[in-house]
């Protein structure tokens, strides 16, 4: 179930919760979900390995530029800009920490997951009507990254697709659809690790 649903804009965690309830699967809990998501992480790392390597190099180059006071937003490379935007998009996740246990326990409530899956279907429906923009890392703005980050915060709810909702938010902000999908999957790395 995890393998079939993770890379679709449907909630893998919601489908896992429903499968556990419908098939009376007990045990594993959060640990099992974490192990399943490690498989997802491995797949994302493999598929985007070249971009990730470029981002890692850009990250250390960015740190060097910041330490030597040679960084300029105007002269930042697209990889450096993407690193900064990814950090901005991850920051809203810290808001979930005080209610983390409550959110995690939602996966045990079948009706709550069902409602979230219905909400997710509306998010996907909206994404079909939103016209793709032309922005990429070169002309993305901080508010775009923040919007994607806050939508990702909502998507920690079991039943709401993280990738579907972040891609929808990015496209609604005027980002180009394929760039938004790539951004969303790279953004999943720190999210899955967290």
N, C-alpha and C positions, 0 to 999 in steps of 0.2 A: 504494500500500500504506500509506504514511504517512497519507494523508487518510482512508482507510477504517478504520484501526485506532486512530488516536490518541485518539479520544474514546469508544472502547469500553473496557471494563475488561480489555482484552487488551494484551499488550506490543507496541507498535509497533516498538520497537528489536529485539525478538526476531523479529518477522515480517520486518523488513528484513534481518536477518542471515540468516535462512533463505532469503529470496528471492535474496539475493546468492550464497549457496552453491548453490542449486538451479538458478539460471539463469546461473551462471558470470559474474556481474557483477564486474568488477574495476575498481579505481580509485575515486576519490572518498573512500573510507574515512570517517574521522571528520568530515572537512570536509563531505562530502555529507550525513551524518546531521545535522550542525549546521544546515546550510541548510534541510533538511526540517523540523527542529524550529522554525526561525524562522517557518515558515508556521503551525505550531501556535500559537506565541506570538502571532502577529497575530490569529488566530481568537479566542483567549482574551481578548486585549485588547479586541477588538471586541464580543464577546458580553457581557462583564462591564464595559464601559466606565463605566457609571454608578456601580457599586460601587467600581471602581478609582479613579474620580475622588474619591468620598467618602473612600476610604482614604488617598489622597494628601493631601487636606485635613486629615484626622484625624492623619496622620503629622506634618505641620508644626505643627498645633495641639498635639500631644503634646510635641513638642520644645520649643515655647514654654512649655508648662506645666511641663515638667521644668526648664528653665533658670530660670524664675521661681519655682520650688519651689511651684507651685500644683497639682501633680498629686496626685490621691488615687485609689487603686484603687477605693475604694468609690463614688466619683463618676465614674469613667471611663465614657465612652460605649461603646456596643457596637462602633463602628468603632475606637476607641482600643484596646479589649480585643482585637479581632481583629488589629490591627497587632502588638500585643505577642505574641499567640499564634502568629502567622505567623513572627515572629523566632525564637521558641522552637522551632518546628517545622523551621526551616531550619538551626539550629545543628548538629544531628547530621551534616549533610552534610559538615562540615569533617573528620570522622573518616575519610572516604574518601580524602582527599588523599594520604596516604602510599602507598596501593595503587591509585591511580587508573589507572595504566597496565595493571595486571593485570586490573582489572575491564573496562576498555575492550577488552582483547585477548580477553575471553571471547566476544565476538560473532563471532569467527573460528572458534570451536569449536562445530560444529553439535550435537554430542551434549550439550554443556553448556547450550546454548540450549533444546534439546528437554526436558531435565530441568527447567529453570527454567519452561518453559511448562506442564509437568505440575504442578509445585508451584503455579503461578499458578491452574490450574484448581481445585485444592483450596482455595485462598484464596477464590475466587469461590463455591465450593460452601458454604464456611463462612459467607460473607456472606448467603447465602439463609436460613440458620438463625438468624442473630443478629437479635434483635428490635430495631427502631429505638427509641432513647430520645427524650427530649424536650429535651435540652440544646442551646442555641445559644450564640452569643458572650456572651450575658448571664450564663449560668451555667456555661460551660465552665471547666475548671480547667487549671492549668499541666501537670499530669501527663497530661491528655488531649492537649494540644498536643505534649508530649514523646513520647508513645506514637506519635502520627501521624508525627512527625519521624523516630523510629527505624525505623518501618516503611518510610518513604520511603527511608531509607538502604539498606535491604535491596533496595528496588525499583530501585536503579541497576543491578542485575544484568540483563543482556539476557534477556528472557523473563518477567520479573516485571513486571506492570502497576503503574505508579506510582499511577495513579488508582484502580484496583481495590483495591490493597492499602491505600492511605491511607483510602479510603472504608470498607473493611471494618474497619480499626482504629478509625476515628472512631465508627462505629456500635457496635462492641464496647465502646467507652468510654461509651456512653450518649448520644451525640450524635444529633440528629434527622437522618434520612437525607438530606433535601434540603439542609439546612445543611451537612452533611458533604461532599456532592458539590460545593457551591459553594466551601467552604473548600479542598477538594482542588484544584480548578481554579485558584483564586487562588494557592494554594501552588505551583502549577506554574510560575508566572511567574519567581520567583527561581531555581527549579531549572533551568528551560530556559536562562535567562540564564547560569547558572553552567556 
